[in-house]
Amino acid sequence: MKIQLLPSSFDEHGIASLEQRLSCYVVDDCVAIDAGSVALAVNSAQRGAVRDIIITHPHIDHIATLPIFIDDVFATLQEPVRVHATAEVITLLERDIFNWTVYPRFTELSNDRTRVMEYVPFRPAEEFAVKHLKVTAIPVNHSVPTVGLIFSDGETTVGFSSDTGATENFWHAVNRLPRIDALLIEASFPTALQQLAVISGHHTPASLRRELHKLIHAPLDVLVVHLKPAYREMLVRELVALDIPNLSVMQPGREYAW
């Protein structure tokens, strides 16, 4: 399995930077998890192959360029772009984004071959299929209803926390697995801002350490994501100081494989 965190920030020369402002992860070049930067940073092959997008929650950094991506591929689609989400998130997308005011309601539009977008609802804690992946969504602890994901291609299994603070359901689900190869988990704020992290449903390195004590699987790669750009350097220092084996910050643009 291959996973790439798409870049979402660029320097004054137009080169992708390490700062992560938007969230979008592409699995095996054909499935996107969240759509923050999907229109900005997919390569041409991914643009032609990604037709399934899983949305973990409706915050703007996770959906920002979903409408623009569908606009980009509108004319060339041979099948709809399938947006996989909970019924609650689908309702919010239709009401607040695809409402003919912010952007067209693509579920009502077609090119000369196909409808251009359709929703595929899923229920938390029930396994569902997306392309070649088996996926289970697990409710986590964020400021809006949010799911983490456990997904597998039959050989490799990955856990993705999405945006969350301290939680139990996600770890119970992960620990029930016979094995897991990698964990993507967030740390948004430095430890000095622990109160803000708790209020907003995020982690600091200190709370991340406590959460990882709940994980029974080892060894596995732990990739830390969702570092707020304003605190990135401080967060990197704090994460390194944790001295946790196989823990690193996920690099935008790099392809990881297991």
N, C-alpha and C positions, 0 to 999 in steps of 0.2 A: 504494500500500500504506500502511496505517495501523498504527502500533504504539503501544501504551500500556503503560508500566510501572505496574502497579496499586499504589496506596498500601498501606502495611503498618504505618504508625505514625500515631498520632493524638494531638493535644495535649489539654490539660485541658478544652478546650471541645468536643472531639469532631471537630475539624477535621483533615483529613489533613495530615501534616507531610512535610518533605523527607527524613526519615530512612528508610532502606530496611533493614528487618529480615528481610523475606521476599521471595522472588523469584517473580514471575508476570508474564508479558508477554502481552498479548492482541493478536493480529494480525487486522485487519479485522473486529473485533468477534465473531469466531466460532471462532478457534483460539487456545488457550492454550499457551504455552511455560512449563513448570513450573507448580506449583500452590500455592506458598507462601501467597499471599493471595487465591486465586481465590474462596473463599467469602466473604471479608470485604469485597471492594472492587469486584467486578463490578457494573455498573449493571443495571437490570432487563432491558434489551434484550440485553445480553451473557449474562445468566443464562439467558435463553431460547434463545440461539443457540449458546453454546459447548457442543459435544458431542465435540470432539476436543482432547485434552490431551497434549502431548509432554513427557515427563519426561527431563531430561538426566542426572540422577543422583539417588540416594536420600537425600541429606542432608535433614534435617528442614526447613530453611528453603526447600527447593524442593518439598516435598510436604505441608507442614503441614496445609493445609485441604482437600486432595483428598477425604478421606472426608466431611467436612462438606458440601462442595459437592454430592457425589452424594446425600447425605441430603436436602439442600435441594430438589433437583430430582426426587427419587424419584417423587413422585406425579404429576408432569406430563409425564414423559418419554414421547415417542412413538418413540424409538429409544435404544439404549444410549449412555452416555458411553464413548467409545473412548479408552483410555489407551495411547498409543504409547510404547514403551520397548524397550530391549534385553532379551534373554531374562534376563540377569543381574539387571537392575533389577526385572523382573516377578517373578522368584523371590523377591527381597527384599521386595517389596510384599506378596506373598501370605503369606510367612512371618512378617513382623514387623508389618504394619499390618492387612491384611484377613484376620485369622486367627481371628475369632470371640472374641478376647480383648480386643485393643485396639479393634477395630471389626468389624462384620459383614463377611463375605466376599460383597461385592456381586455378584461374578460368578455366585453361586448363587441370586440373588434376582431376582424380576420384579415389576412392577406388573401391572395387568390388560391391558396392551398390549404390553410388551416386557421383555426382560432389561434390567437397569439399568446394567450395566457390562460391558465386554469389553476384553480386552487385544489390541493389535495390535503384534506384535513387529517390530522393524526391525534390520537389520545395519549396523554402521558401514561407511562408504564406499560404500554402495549407495543410490541414489536411491529414494525412496518418495513416495507422494502422500498428502497430508492436505488434505481439501477441495480448494480450488483451488490449493494450493501444491505445488510440487515441493521436496522436502527431502532434504538429504544430511547425515548425522551423521558427525562427524569426531572420533576419540578425541583428548582433550587431556590435560594433565598436572595431575591433581588428586590428592587423598589417597585417593580411591576411584575406580573406573572411571567416567569422565565423558565425555560427548560435547559438543562444540560443534556448531552447526548452520549450514548455508548453505541459505537458502530463497528461493524466487522465485515470483512470480505470473505470470511470463511477460513482465512489463515492468520490474519492480523486483526487485533482488537484494540481500539483506541477509545479513551474517555475524554470528553471535552466538557469542562464545567460551565461554559458560558460565563455570564456575569453573575457573581454570587458572593455572599458572605458565608459565615458559618452555616453548615447544612448537615443533615443526617441522611436524607433519602438517597442522595447521590452516592455517598460512600457505601451505604448498604447494598445498592445495586452493583457497584463496582466490585465490592468484596465477595459478592455471590458468584462472580465469574471464575471459571477455572484458571484463567490467565488473562493478563492484559499487557500489551506491548509498550504503550505510551499513554501519557496523561498530559493533556493541555489544560492548564489551570491559570486563573487570573491573579494578578496582584497589581492593583490600580494606584494605591497611595502609599507613601512612606509611612513607617510606623508612627512617626510624630503626629500623623493625621488619622490615628486609629478611630477617633470618635466620628469623624466625617465618613470614614470607610463603613463603619457600622450603620450609620444613618442612611447611607446611599446604597447599601447592599453590595459592598466590595471587600476585597482583602488588602491587607498590608503584608509585608514579609513576615511579621511576627504572627499574625493570624494564619497565614499560609502554613507556617511551620506547625502550628497546633493542628490544623486540618490534616496535614499529611501524616500525622501520628495515627489518624483513623484508618489509613490505608494499610491493608495486610499484605499486598503484593509487593514483591521485590525480587530481583532488581528490575527496574523499568526506567525509561526515559521520562523525565518530568520537564515539560517545556512551559515556561511562564509567559503569559500573554497579557495584553490589555494594559500595559504600563502607560500611565498618563504622561504625555510628552513633557509637561512642565516639571515632572519629578523623575524623569527617566534615569539620569545619572545617579541620583541618590538611591533610587530603587535598585539599580544594578549593583551598587556597592553593598546595599543591605542584603540582597539575594546571595551575592558571593559570600558574604560573611556568615550566612546560614550554614555553609559547608555541608550541604546535603548531596550525597553521591548522585551523579547522573542528572542533576538539576541544572538547567541553563535557561537563558532568555531566548525565546523563539525569534529568529531573525526574519524580518519581512523579505520576501523574494527568494529566500533559500528553499530548496526542495528537500524535505525530510522523507526518508524511506525506511520501512520495517518489513 
